[in-house]
């Protein structure tokens, strides 16, 4: 379908300006595999995120895989460990847990925040006694991170964050992605910042940082701070289980260019979301969104309807007006075929079921034209 309002309008923010810079970079670049641009991008990302270390990967999914493998290599996770996951999440957050021999335990969400339900988390901990939580910060919003981290500290639970949808968002002045051992981010087209493909892991832990670099590049140590090229095979010695998850210099260059505009980009997204949120105020057919974090920057606007019939009606209305909409992430992850194949247990996730059956979202990006905003506003005004 040729959409009047597509989910993604351009490959990245300030596309014409960025393309001109990119053309010049390609003409003059001598090396396109991972190199100095990647190092500069990692440094700038760490500064933006207010964290000590950042490792750039070929995608957000690669970052998730690299993080879980690194934690396993370090002995912080092992075969058979139960890992609590947000039931409203993306497939490649959960797949590495299964692929690497651990057991995912889906936690229901809070229907008002779309994020993990702390009540269900406490209950499932009593039932399953999980070792770790892989939290998803959904669509730039969060649960009560103080209560969550207090619970993790009290029970010695390893917390890691999927922050792929929430770049730049904060809870009580601290960036999401910085509350646990590590956080992942995605720079896929359509997310808050695009490098076309790309992702990263941020952490304050030096041992994890060094392991992430090994896991990203074949398991060798040549990118480590203590690497010493003292014998013939030193550059081709492989120290632990790993992959080739390296990014390219072109993607890193785009990322550096995008960081120049990141605050402008995020502020426009937040302003648009607030405008649309105001239009939904006092609508009786939708669940109101309760925003707990003081700063947020969404890439989508979510509608969750109280009745399936209403959800179906407005979904058709958006389609008829040629507005591109999507399910909310993957819906209930426990209902996905891959999850059912490996973990067919019946988990009670009633709130996530509501989102799965009665929710969808449309894009909120800084390139929306006045006319496109008017189309979306008109549709929102029609909601009862």
Buried (B, 14 or more C-beta within 10 A) or exposed (E): EEBEBBBBBBBBBBBEEBBEBBEEBEEEEEEBEBBEBBEBBBEBBBEBBEBEBBBBBBBBBBBBBBBBBBBBBBEBBEEEBBBBBBBBBBBBBBBBBBEBEBBBBBBBBBBBBBBBBBEBBEBBBEEBEBBBBBBBBBBBBBBBBEEBBEBBEEEEBBBBBBBBBBBBBBBEEBBBBBBBBBBBBBBBBBBBBBBBBBBBBBBEBEEBBBBBBBBBBBBBBBBBEEEEEEEEEEEEEEEBEBBEBBBBBBBBBBBBBBBBBBEEBBEBBBEBBEBBBEBBEEBEBBBEBEBBBEBBBBBBBBBBBBEEEBBEBBBEEBBEBEBBBBBBBBBBBBBBEEBEEEBEEEBEBEBBBBBBBBBBBBBBBBBBEEEBBEBBEEBBEEBE
